[in-house]
Amino acid sequence: MSPASRNRIARRQTRAPVFAALGDETRLLLVAKLCRGQPSSISELTEGSKLTRQAITKHLRVLERVGIVHSIRAGRESRFKFNPEPIKDIREYLDLVSAQWDEALSRLKAFVEQ
């Protein structure tokens, strides 16, 4: 197997956990809050939510495991910051899949119109 093939397979295997992490509504809301720019504490992220700090922490750990957020210690508290790289990779992948579908549909259309 070529190095390029191994790299594509490795990248494909790292995408599934990112999709899984983003497959939860609470985690999507946390990502939306963190996308605003400034690192946020668990208390700040819990504001306006019916979830407990422990539940928010659990969701943040899932996002942290796949690299979407990372924590920064600030004294006694952790602040969480958004990392856009895994999302950029997913977007590039979805753009590739979209282009492949567009190409397949164009071939199908050309075949049907013949």
DABELBEL-V73162 format. One record per residue. N is the residue number from 0. RES is the residue in one small letter. PHI is phi in whole degrees, -180 to 180 (NA if undefined). D_LAST is the distance of its C-alpha to the last C-alpha in Angstrom with 1 decimal. Layout:
n=N res=RES phi=PHI d_last=D_LAST
n=N res=RES phi=PHI d_last=D_LAST
//
This chain:
n=0 res=m phi=NA d_last=39.3
n=1 res=s phi=-73 d_last=39.0
n=2 res=p phi=-59 d_last=40.8
n=3 res=a phi=-64 d_last=37.5
n=4 res=s phi=-66 d_last=36.2
n=5 res=r phi=-62 d_last=39.5
n=6 res=n phi=-65 d_last=39.5
n=7 res=r phi=-63 d_last=36.0
n=8 res=i phi=-65 d_last=37.2
n=9 res=a phi=-61 d_last=40.5
n=10 res=r phi=-65 d_last=38.9
n=11 res=r phi=-62 d_last=36.6
n=12 res=q phi=-69 d_last=39.7
n=13 res=t phi=-84 d_last=41.5
n=14 res=r phi=-77 d_last=38.8
n=15 res=a phi=-57 d_last=39.2
n=16 res=p phi=-63 d_last=42.8
n=17 res=v phi=-67 d_last=42.0
n=18 res=f phi=-59 d_last=39.4
n=19 res=a phi=-63 d_last=42.0
n=20 res=a phi=-63 d_last=44.7
n=21 res=l phi=-82 d_last=42.6
n=22 res=g phi=-81 d_last=41.7
n=23 res=d phi=-115 d_last=45.0
n=24 res=e phi=-60 d_last=45.6
n=25 res=t phi=-63 d_last=49.2
n=26 res=r phi=-67 d_last=48.0
n=27 res=l phi=-62 d_last=45.4
n=28 res=l phi=-65 d_last=48.1
n=29 res=l phi=-64 d_last=50.4
n=30 res=v phi=-62 d_last=47.8
n=31 res=a phi=-61 d_last=47.3
n=32 res=k phi=-65 d_last=51.1
n=33 res=l phi=-74 d_last=51.4
n=34 res=c phi=-67 d_last=48.6
n=35 res=r phi=-69 d_last=51.1
n=36 res=g phi=124 d_last=52.8
n=37 res=q phi=-81 d_last=56.3
n=38 res=p phi=-59 d_last=57.2
n=39 res=s phi=-125 d_last=58.3
n=40 res=s phi=-82 d_last=60.9
n=41 res=i phi=-62 d_last=60.3
n=42 res=s phi=-60 d_last=62.5
n=43 res=e phi=-65 d_last=60.4
n=44 res=l phi=-74 d_last=57.2
n=45 res=t phi=-81 d_last=58.9
n=46 res=e phi=-55 d_last=59.9
n=47 res=g phi=79 d_last=58.2
n=48 res=s phi=-113 d_last=57.0
n=49 res=k phi=-89 d_last=58.4
n=50 res=l phi=-82 d_last=58.0
n=51 res=t phi=-79 d_last=61.0
n=52 res=r phi=-60 d_last=61.5
n=53 res=q phi=-64 d_last=61.1
n=54 res=a phi=-67 d_last=57.7
n=55 res=i phi=-62 d_last=56.5
n=56 res=t phi=-60 d_last=57.9
n=57 res=k phi=-59 d_last=56.0
n=58 res=h phi=-65 d_last=52.7
n=59 res=l phi=-64 d_last=53.6
n=60 res=r phi=-66 d_last=54.3
n=61 res=v phi=-63 d_last=50.8
n=62 res=l phi=-64 d_last=49.4
n=63 res=e phi=-69 d_last=51.8
n=64 res=r phi=-61 d_last=50.9
n=65 res=v phi=-97 d_last=47.3
n=66 res=g phi=86 d_last=48.5
n=67 res=i phi=-75 d_last=47.4
n=68 res=v phi=-131 d_last=51.0
n=69 res=h phi=-141 d_last=54.2
n=70 res=s phi=-98 d_last=57.8
n=71 res=i phi=-127 d_last=60.6
n=72 res=r phi=-77 d_last=64.2
n=73 res=a phi=-132 d_last=66.2
n=74 res=g phi=69 d_last=69.7
n=75 res=r phi=-90 d_last=69.6
n=76 res=e phi=-115 d_last=66.1
n=77 res=s phi=-101 d_last=62.6
n=78 res=r phi=-115 d_last=60.2
n=79 res=f phi=-110 d_last=56.5
n=80 res=k phi=-126 d_last=54.1
n=81 res=f phi=-75 d_last=50.3
n=82 res=n phi=-118 d_last=48.5
n=83 res=p phi=-76 d_last=45.0
n=84 res=e phi=-58 d_last=43.9
n=85 res=p phi=-62 d_last=42.5
n=86 res=i phi=-70 d_last=40.6
n=87 res=k phi=-61 d_last=39.2
n=88 res=d phi=-62 d_last=38.0
n=89 res=i phi=-63 d_last=36.3
n=90 res=r phi=-64 d_last=34.6
n=91 res=e phi=-59 d_last=33.3
n=92 res=y phi=-63 d_last=32.1
n=93 res=l phi=-66 d_last=30.3
n=94 res=d phi=-63 d_last=28.7
n=95 res=l phi=-64 d_last=27.4
n=96 res=v phi=-62 d_last=26.0
n=97 res=s phi=-61 d_last=24.5
n=98 res=a phi=-64 d_last=22.8
n=99 res=q phi=-64 d_last=21.5
n=100 res=w phi=-67 d_last=20.0
n=101 res=d phi=-59 d_last=18.5
n=102 res=e phi=-65 d_last=16.8
n=103 res=a phi=-63 d_last=15.6
n=104 res=l phi=-67 d_last=14.3
n=105 res=s phi=-65 d_last=12.4
n=106 res=r phi=-64 d_last=10.8
n=107 res=l phi=-63 d_last=10.1
n=108 res=k phi=-61 d_last=8.7
n=109 res=a phi=-62 d_last=6.3
n=110 res=f phi=-64 d_last=5.4
n=111 res=v phi=-66 d_last=5.5
n=112 res=e phi=-79 d_last=3.8
n=113 res=q phi=-73 d_last=0.0
//
